[in-house]
Amino acid sequence: MELTVGSILEGKVKSITNFGAFVSLPENRTGMVHISEVANAYVSDIRQHLTEGQDVKVVVIGTEGGKINLSIKRLEPKPQRESQPRSNFRSGPRPGGSFQPREQAQSRPQRAPVQPAAPKTADQIFEEKLKAFMTESDSKLSSIKAYSDHKTKNRRRG
């Protein structure tokens, strides 16, 4: 039987290490479930989730260089995040360390909208581009001069 990515198999935990568990598969094959593929929650000790000799259902997630990578958690339904009702408080501290209820935050006077800047004239755009070019040019000339001075100082005199 050819193992392909996505194949779901029944196996038996053969041995457990700190980084994962080796699982006996059909046709005398062995695959490994990395510790990060055991459960949807963080696993600090794999032995809290698996025991040697335990029957497990696994999915093939990779086959590289004769090694068979397996996952248990990908067959489990993803945990739903608990949707918590929005609180009346902002999600960060205010200067001074206290929180402010949303009702009070919304009752503050609004700032006046910022007027958009007047469109730039062709002369202003040209001046900005020229200034940027000159700044870049001066920087390049300075680095070339510094390089040539460095090179001249390091030359041996004969």
SERO-4910 file (N, C-alpha, C, O; in steps of 0.05 Angstrom, whole numbers):
BEGIN
 pado doro    nc1    nc2    nc3   cac1   cac2   cac3    cc1    cc2    cc3    oc1    oc2    oc3
  Met    A     17    -23      0      0      0      0     18     25      0     36     27     17
  Glu    A     13     43    -19     29     68    -21     17     88     -2     -7     94     -3
  Leu    A     34     99     16     24    120     34     26    147     20     47    155     10
  Thr    A      4    161     20      4    188      8     -5    208     30    -18    201     49
  Val    A      3    232     25     -5    254     44    -35    255     44    -48    256     23
  Gly    A    -46    255     68    -75    256     72    -87    229     78   -111    227     86
  Ser    A    -72    207     76    -82    181     82    -87    179    112    -70    187    129
  Ile    A   -110    168    120   -117    164    148   -113    135    155   -123    117    141
  Leu    A    -97    130    176    -90    102    183    -95     97    213    -96    116    229
  Glu    A    -97     72    220    -98     63    248    -70     53    254    -58     39    238
  Gly    A    -60     60    278    -34     51    286    -33     46    316    -52     51    330
  Lys    A     -9     37    325     -5     32    354     20     46    362     41     44    348
  Val    A     19     61    384     42     75    394     63     55    402     59     38    420
  Lys    A     86     56    389    108     37    393    127     47    415    134     32    433
  Ser    A    135     72    413    152     84    433    148    114    434    139    126    415
  Ile    A    155    125    457    151    154    462    178    166    469    193    156    485
  Thr    A    184    189    457    208    205    463    199    233    472    175    239    473
  Asn    A    218    249    480    212    276    488    201    293    465    187    312    469
  Phe    A    209    286    440    201    302    417    178    291    401    168    304    382
  Gly    A    168    267    407    146    255    393    142    226    399    154    215    418
  Ala    A    125    213    383    118    185    388    121    170    361    113    180    340
  Phe    A    132    146    363    134    129    339    110    110    339    103     98    359
  Val    A     98    108    316     73     93    313     77     71    292     86     76    270
  Ser    A     69     47    301     70     24    282     46     26    263     23     30    272
  Leu    A     51     24    238     31     26    217     28     -1    203     44    -19    207
  Pro    A      7     -4    186      5    -29    171     29    -34    153     44    -16    147
  Glu    A     33    -59    146     55    -68    129     83    -63    141    102    -56    128
  Asn    A     84    -67    168    110    -64    183    124    -37    178    148    -36    178
  Arg    A    108    -17    175    119     10    172    117     25    199    101     18    216
  Thr    A    134     45    202    134     62    226    134     91    218    149     99    200
  Gly    A    118    106    231    117    135    227    121    149    253    119    137    274
  Met    A    125    176    251    129    191    276    109    214    278    104    228    258
  Val    A     97    217    301     80    240    307     97    259    324    104    253    347
  His    A    103    282    313    119    302    328    102    312    351     77    312    349
  Ile    A    114    321    372    100    331    396     80    354    389     60    357    401
  Ser    A     87    369    368     70    392    360     46    382    345     28    398    340
  Glu    A     45    357    337     22    346    322      5    327    338    -11    312    327
  Val    A      8    327    365     -7    309    382    -34    320    389    -54    306    388
  Ala    A    -36    346    396    -61    358    405    -63    387    396    -42    399    390
  Asn    A    -87    397    396    -91    425    388    -81    444    409    -77    468    403
  Ala    A    -78    435    434    -68    452    455    -38    448    457    -27    429    446
  Tyr    A    -24    465    472      5    463    476     10    437    492     -3    432    512
  Val    A     30    422    483     37    397    496     65    399    507     85    401    492
  Ser    A     68    400    533     95    402    545    106    374    551    130    369    549
  Asp    A     88    355    558     97    328    563     79    309    547     55    306    553
  Ile    A     90    297    527     75    280    508     62    256    523     42    245    515
  Arg    A     75    248    545     65    225    560     39    230    574     25    212    583
  Gln    A     31    255    576      5    262    587    -18    257    566    -41    257    573
  His    A    -10    254    541    -30    250    520    -29    222    507    -50    212    498
  Leu    A     -6    209    507     -3    183    495     11    164    513     27    172    530
  Thr    A      5    138    509     19    117    524     28     96    504     15     92    483
  Glu    A     49     82    511     59     60    493     38     38    492     26     31    512
  Gly    A     33     28    468     13      7    463    -15     19    457    -33      3    450
  Gln    A    -19     44    459    -45     57    454    -51     57    424    -33     62    407
  Asp    A    -76     50    417    -84     51    389    -92     80    382   -106     93    398
  Val    A    -82     89    360    -87    117    352    -94    118    322    -86    101    306
  Lys    A   -110    138    316   -117    144    288    -99    168    280    -99    188    293
  Val    A    -85    165    257    -66    185    248    -71    192    219    -83    176    204
  Val    A    -61    215    211    -62    223    183    -33    228    174    -17    239    189
  Val    A    -27    219    149      0    223    138      2    253    129    -14    262    113
  Ile    A     21    267    140     25    295    133     50    300    116     55    322    107
  Gly    A     66    279    113     90    281     97    105    255     95    105    239    113
  Thr    A    119    252     73    137    229     69    162    239     55    162    243     31
  Glu    A    183    243     71    208    253     60    230    234     67    234    226     90
  Gly    A    246    226     47    269    209     52    263    183     66    279    174     82
  Gly    A    240    171     61    233    146     73    220    150    101    212    130    113
  Lys    A    219    174    111    207    179    137    178    186    133    171    200    114
  Ile    A    161    177    151    132    181    149    125    200    172    127    192    196
  Asn    A    116    224    166    108    243    186     78    241    190     62    242    170
  Leu    A     69    239    215     41    235    221     30    257    239     46    272    252
  Ser    A      4    259    240     -9    278    258    -34    266    270    -49    251    256
  Ile    A    -38    271    295    -63    263    309    -82    287    310   -106    284    306
  Lys    A    -70    311    315    -87    334    320   -102    343    295   -124    355    297
  Arg    A    -92    337    272   -106    345    247   -131    330    241   -147    337    224
  Leu    A   -135    308    256   -160    293    254   -181    302    274   -204    295    272
  Glu    A   -172    318    294   -190    327    314   -203    354    305   -190    369    290
  Pro    A   -227    359    313   -239    384    305   -224    407    319   -215    405    341
  Lys    A   -221    429    303   -207    452    315   -224    464    337   -248    467    334
  Pro    A   -210    471    359   -226    483    381   -236    511    373   -222    527    360
  Gln    A   -261    516    380   -273    542    375   -264    561    396   -264    555    420
  Arg    A   -256    585    387   -248    605    406   -273    615    420   -294    620    407
  Glu    A   -272    618    445   -295    628    460   -300    657    452   -282    674    456
  Ser    A   -323    663    442   -329    690    436   -339    704    461   -360    698    471
  Gln    A   -323    722    470   -329    736    495   -343    762    488   -336    775    469
  Pro    A   -363    769    503   -377    794    497   -357    817    501   -341    817    519
  Arg    A   -360    837    484   -343    861    486   -348    875    512   -371    878    521
  Ser    A   -327    883    525   -330    896    551   -334    926    546   -331    936    524
  Asn    A   -340    940    567   -343    969    566   -317    983    567   -316   1008    567
  Phe    A   -295    968    568   -269    981    572   -252    979    547   -254    961    531
  Arg    A   -235    999    544   -216    999    521   -196    977    526   -193    967    548
  Ser    A   -183    969    505   -164    946    507   -136    954    514   -117    940    507
  Gly    A   -132    976    528   -105    983    535   -106   1005    557   -126   1019    561
  Pro    A    -84   1007    571    -83   1027    593    -81   1055    582    -69   1060    561
  Arg    A    -93   1073    596    -90   1101    590    -65   1111    605    -56   1099    624
  Pro    A    -55   1134    596    -33   1145    611    -42   1149    640    -63   1162    644
  Gly    A    -28   1140    659    -36   1142    686    -45   1115    697    -49   1112    721
  Gly    A    -48   1095    679    -53   1067    687    -81   1059    691    -86   1036    699
  Ser    A   -101   1076    687   -129   1068    691   -142   1064    664   -133   1073    643
  Phe    A   -164   1050    665   -180   1044    641   -204   1063    641   -213   1072    661
  Gln    A   -213   1069    617   -235   1087    614   -258   1073    600   -254   1061    579
  Pro    A   -282   1073    612   -305   1060    599   -310   1072    571   -305   1096    567
  Arg    A   -320   1056    553   -325   1065    526   -345   1089    524   -342   1107    508
  Glu    A   -365   1088    542   -385   1110    541   -371   1137    545   -377   1156    531
  Gln    A   -352   1138    564   -339   1163    569   -320   1170    546   -318   1194    539
  Ala    A   -307   1150    534   -289   1155    512   -304   1167    488   -294   1184    475
  Gln    A   -328   1157    484   -343   1167    461   -356   1194    466   -363   1208    447
  Ser    A   -359   1202    492   -372   1228    497   -352   1251    496   -360   1274    499
  Arg    A   -326   1245    493   -306   1266    491   -311   1282    466   -321   1272    446
  Pro    A   -304   1308    466   -307   1324    442   -289   1313    420   -266   1306    425
  Gln    A   -299   1313    396   -285   1303    373   -266   1325    363   -272   1349    365
  Arg    A   -243   1317    353   -224   1336    342   -234   1346    315   -249   1332    301
  Ala    A   -226   1370    309   -235   1381    283   -220   1365    261   -197   1359    264
  Pro    A   -234   1359    239   -221   1344    218   -198   1361    206   -200   1385    203
  Val    A   -177   1347    198   -154   1360    187   -160   1366    157   -169   1349    143
  Gln    A   -154   1390    149   -158   1398    122   -136   1385    105   -113   1386    112
  Pro    A   -144   1374     82   -123   1363     64   -105   1385     54   -114   1407     49
  Ala    A    -79   1379     51    -60   1398     41    -67   1406     12    -78   1389     -3
  Ala    A    -61   1430      5    -66   1439    -22    -48   1424    -41    -25   1417    -34
  Pro    A    -58   1418    -65    -41   1403    -84    -15   1418    -90    -16   1443    -92
  Lys    A      6   1404    -93     32   1416    -99     34   1425   -128     23   1412   -146
  Thr    A     47   1447   -132     51   1456   -159     74   1441   -172     89   1427   -158
  Ala    A     77   1443   -198     98   1429   -212    125   1439   -202    144   1423   -200
  Asp    A    128   1465   -196    153   1475   -186    160   1463   -158    184   1457   -153
  Gln    A    140   1460   -141    145   1448   -115    154   1419   -117    172   1410   -103
  Ile    A    141   1405   -135    148   1377   -139    177   1375   -149    192   1358   -140
  Phe    A    184   1392   -169    211   1392   -180    231   1398   -158    252   1385   -156
  Glu    A    225   1418   -141    244   1426   -120    248   1403   -100    271   1398    -92
  Glu    A    227   1388    -93    230   1366    -75    247   1344    -88    264   1332    -74
  Lys    A    242   1338   -113    258   1317   -127    287   1325   -129    305   1309   -125
  Leu    A    292   1351   -135    319   1361   -137    334   1359   -110    357   1351   -109
  Lys    A    320   1366    -89    331   1365    -62    338   1336    -55    360   1331    -44
  Ala    A    320   1318    -61    325   1289    -55    349   1279    -71    366   1264    -61
  Phe    A    351   1287    -96    373   1279   -114    400   1290   -103    420   1275   -102
  Met    A    400   1315    -95    424   1327    -85    434   1314    -59    457   1309    -55
  Thr    A    415   1307    -41    422   1294    -16    434   1267    -22    454   1260    -10
  Glu    A    422   1252    -39    432   1225    -46    459   1227    -60    477   1212    -54
  Ser    A    462   1246    -77    487   1251    -92    510   1258    -72    532   1247    -74
  Asp    A    504   1276    -53    524   1283    -33    533   1259    -17    556   1255    -11
  Ser    A    513   1242    -10    519   1218      6    537   1199     -9    556   1189      2
  Lys    A    531   1195    -35    548   1177    -51    576   1188    -55    595   1173    -53
  Leu    A    578   1214    -60    604   1227    -63    621   1224    -37    645   1219    -39
  Ser    A    608   1228    -15    622   1225     11    633   1197     15    655   1193     24
  Ser    A    617   1177      8    626   1149     12    648   1142     -7    666   1127      0
  Ile    A    647   1153    -32    668   1148    -51    694   1161    -42    715   1149    -43
  Lys    A    692   1186    -32    716   1200    -22    728   1185      2    752   1182      4
  Ala    A    711   1176     20    721   1162     44    735   1136     36    755   1129     47
  Tyr    A    724   1122     16    736   1097      6    763   1103     -6    782   1088     -1
  Ser    A    764   1123    -23    790   1129    -37    811   1139    -17    834   1132    -19
  Asp    A    803   1154      4    822   1163     24    832   1139     40    856   1137     46
  His    A    814   1120     46    822   1096     61    841   1080     44    861   1069     55
  Lys    A    836   1077     19    853   1061      1    881   1074     -1    901   1060     -1
  Thr    A    882   1100     -4    907   1114     -6    924   1111     19    948   1107     17
  Lys    A    912   1113     43    926   1111     68    938   1083     72    959   1080     84
  Asn    A    924   1063     61    933   1035     66    954   1026     46    964   1004     48
  Arg    A    960   1042     25    979   1034      5   1007   1036     16   1013   1056     30
  Arg    A   1024   1017     11   1052   1018     20   1068   1036      2   1064   1037    -22
  Arg    A   1085   1051     15   1102   1069      0   1128   1054     -6   1139   1041     12
  Gly    A   1138   1056    -31   1161   1040    -38   1184   1055    -43   1205   1044    -49
***
